[in-house]
Amino acid sequence: MTVLAFDGRTGASGDMLLGALVAAGANPDALAPVTDALDVAFDVERVTRASLSATKVTVTAAGHDHEAEGHGPHRPYPEVVEIVEEMALPAAVRERALSAFERLGRAEAAAHGTDLSETAFHEVGADDAIADVVGTALLIDDLDPDRIVTTPVALGGGEAEFSHGSYPVPVPAVTEILADADFETRGGPEDVELLTPTGAALLAEFAEGVAHLPEFDVDATGYGAGGRDFADRPNVLRALVGTVEGGLTDEEVVVLETNLDDASPEVLGDLQESLAAAGARDVSVAPLTMKKSRPGHLVTVLARPDDAERVARRLARETGTLGVRATPATHRWVADRHFETATITVDGTSHEVSVKVATDDDGAVFDVSAEYEDAATVARETDLPVREVLRRAEERVRD
């Protein structure tokens, strides 16, 4: 499993992400769809931040000063979406870039009390900001990690200038984005804005928050330079790329829950099958005590984000519950799994039993489990105990 880890102890911005990804091994040629669609270029150079060598990526637009911000026209959200949709991008890159822009758009709309379709991007709608977002998505796609994480990210402090004046750090758009982000933040260590709205939206879109860097074999390290050069600490975003041997698969899920105080055993017993048919990944039912000491049940369902609404609707229809709680964008680690057919012979007759084999992503087997229904059918046909059929089938696959 390949891991991409960000270490944002002095913040994150669009250009810092670009620099860190290039320094960590992403191919700058992957940025061609942006330069083909916009009148911009990506200028990659080595710079020094507090004596640390880092990579600085600057988006340069024709007719504008190299260090100027907000190159090109400022656009409304729908126009930005149209520009991205017309770029020659891989489908997955387009989807993630548009999702990051939606995070930015919703944050601006919430901060200014406007509708998303009427939201005007200022700096974020300029050519270089579009290049930051789409470019980051392209470079991440080039690295193709299985898991992306970030340690807590520094916010900075003091006040920052934005389109409608100055405001204490973090500015309103950043706070709105952080409400839906999976990573943690910390104040300081400098009294300037260190986490920009673009940096926050990109990390919220791509990264899973972790308290500490995970254990993995580091293959490459890169430092993306920010625009400031502090005296006593480097203004950089660090990216590390490495591998984890024998890891499990990271699957994004939504947790759906509801409390029931009037469900019959027949309804509860059918939930596994009916919710699985709607797309549920896992269903569990646990007893609990509800108000006035009445007995009830807690139904917990895991579903992929794209299936969550359909599964919640089926749960409400099957149980009559008046509400389903949802905890979005959480993760679970799951084993890879496949089925093998075990053939066992009893009194000269062959019988087949399906067996589930669980492995890590390197193929190492850590669980073998025969399917009960198949084993029960063979047990009835042979007069063997079910547990003996299960044992023989699992042993055959292990061997």
ABEGO torsion letter per residue (X at the ends): XBBBBBBBAAEBBAAAAAAAAAAAGBBAAAAAAAAAABBBBBBBBBBBBGGBBBBBBBBBBBGBBAABBGBEBBBBAAAAAAAAAABBBBAAAAAAAAAAAAAAAAAAAAAAGBBAAABBBBAAABAAAAAAAAAAAAAAAAAGBABBBBBBBBAEBEBBBBAAEBBBOBBAAAAAAAAABABBBBBOABBBBABBAAAAAAAAAABBBBABBBBBBBABBBBBBBABBBAABBBBBBBBBBBBBGBBBBBBBBBBBBBBAABBAAAAAAAAAAAAAAGBABBBBBBBBBBGGBBBBBBBBBBBAAAAAAAAAAAAAAAGBABBBBBBGBBBBBBBBBBBBBBBBBGGBBBBBBBBBBBBAAGBBABBBBBAAAAAAAAAAAGBBAAAAAAAAAAAAAX
